[in-house]
Amino acid sequence: MRSIPLVDLKAQYAAIRPEMRAAIDAVLEHAQFINGPEVSDFEQRFAAFCETEFAVGVGNGTDALALALNALGVGPGDEVITTANTFIATAEVIATAGATPVFVDVDPHHFNMTAEGLSAAITPRTKAAIPVHLYGQPAPMAEIMEVARQRSIKIIEDAAQAHGAEYQGKRVGNWGDLTAFSFYPAKNLGAYGDAGAVVTNDGELAATVRMLRDHGRTDKYLHEYVGVNSRLDTLQAAILRVKLGYLEEWNAARRAVAAKYDAALGEFPWLTLPGRIPGGRHVYHLYVIQTDRREELRQHLSDNGIGVGIHYPVPLHLQPAFRSLGYGLGDFPVAERLGDSILSIPMYPEISDAQVARVVQAIGAFAG
Ligand SMILES: *Cc1c(COP(=O)(O)O)cnc(C)c1O
């Protein structure tokens, strides 16, 4: 029996092959590999998709976060609040900016930052916070923005996993001051290599990020800021432009797969299914279940050819890289419990009903 991967990028390519080959060929022929016409065209289309005014393509999602922090002037002496159960990049960029990452625990049901958690962690040194829309589910942004306004801090959304997610009818990317997206290949919108974008409705911030990503340039050899080289490659923009045309359809397919898992796995009382935030539109970058017997289930599914993952096993406050921040075991019980109990199961738009049924059957066989 053929194995079922966690994510199947080959199946996606097979479905769009001729169109993709033509888009790549067009770039090879015109040879404007840096800042070619596909870059600004993709930026406009991605801004339209996000329902934001501006999108600026950058080299990857980590740089999108770093450039957003830089544009807000975050640096040494500042504290930036984020959650303990995210990919390391969210906190890494705070440290590389010279600021101090401050972690908060998450809601046990939807796994994201809460307004109460944010509020309690704010000090006079807090400059900004980075709520993450983890697994494709929006954080409670209306409530978070209310706290941010009252306490005069800036908000950067980490939407690396949440292209097209919405909260209270408003798309992610329209809540915070700036929003970072990743187009890492396995993300809901993925390049064929590294790529990312910053979106915003603030023209000044957009212009600053646009300069920073390209050596702080205002003209070919005139540099307003000390910037970086983190442009979006023309080839990746051409690839992303093709895929963007399918993103709504793919997100709808992910939501349909999630509904099938919900119905079938709901039969197993020993499993906890992913919680949903009221008012949210989840785009299921990942479908994450929980069980006390996670290690055994993981082994059982792997043995049966089913791709699984853990996002993420070690919360950031317990990472060796953040040892110097002085956190310890017990500081963030929800994040710690999630690290021990979560399991990501196959989730991608092209997964067939038969494959979903096989995943469900294998999980059922473990219990039975
Ligand atoms: C993928 C990811 C990033 C980093 O994106 P890259 O493009 O890999 O640099 C940041 N935050 C979260 C939550 C992610 O999932």
The ligand as a Tripos MOL2 file, in Angstrom:
@<TRIPOS>MOLECULE
LIG
   15    15     1     0     0
SMALL
NO_CHARGES

@<TRIPOS>ATOM
      1 C1          7.3080   29.2010    8.3960 C.3       1 LIG1
      2 C2          7.1730   30.1260    9.5480 C.ar      1 LIG1
      3 C3          7.9890   31.2600    9.7060 C.ar      1 LIG1
      4 C4          9.2430   31.4920    8.9040 C.3       1 LIG1
      5 O1          9.0950   31.4910    7.5430 O.3       1 LIG1
      6 P1         10.3400   31.1540    6.5830 P.3       1 LIG1
      7 O2          9.8260   31.5150    5.2290 O.co2     1 LIG1
      8 O3         10.6150   29.6890    6.7180 O.co2     1 LIG1
      9 O4         11.4960   31.9810    6.9980 O.co2     1 LIG1
     10 C5          7.6970   32.1480   10.7180 C.ar      1 LIG1
     11 N1          6.6770   31.9410   11.5660 N.ar      1 LIG1
     12 C6          5.8960   30.8450   11.4820 C.ar      1 LIG1
     13 C7          4.7680   30.6860   12.4500 C.3       1 LIG1
     14 C8          6.1160   29.8990   10.4780 C.ar      1 LIG1
     15 O5          5.3290   28.8130   10.4030 O.3       1 LIG1
@<TRIPOS>BOND
     1     1     2 1
     2     2     3 ar
     3     2    14 ar
     4     3     4 1
     5     3    10 ar
     6     4     5 1
     7     5     6 1
     8     6     7 2
     9     6     8 1
    10     6     9 1
    11    10    11 ar
    12    11    12 ar
    13    12    13 1
    14    12    14 ar
    15    14    15 1
@<TRIPOS>SUBSTRUCTURE
     1 LIG1         1 GROUP 0 **** ****
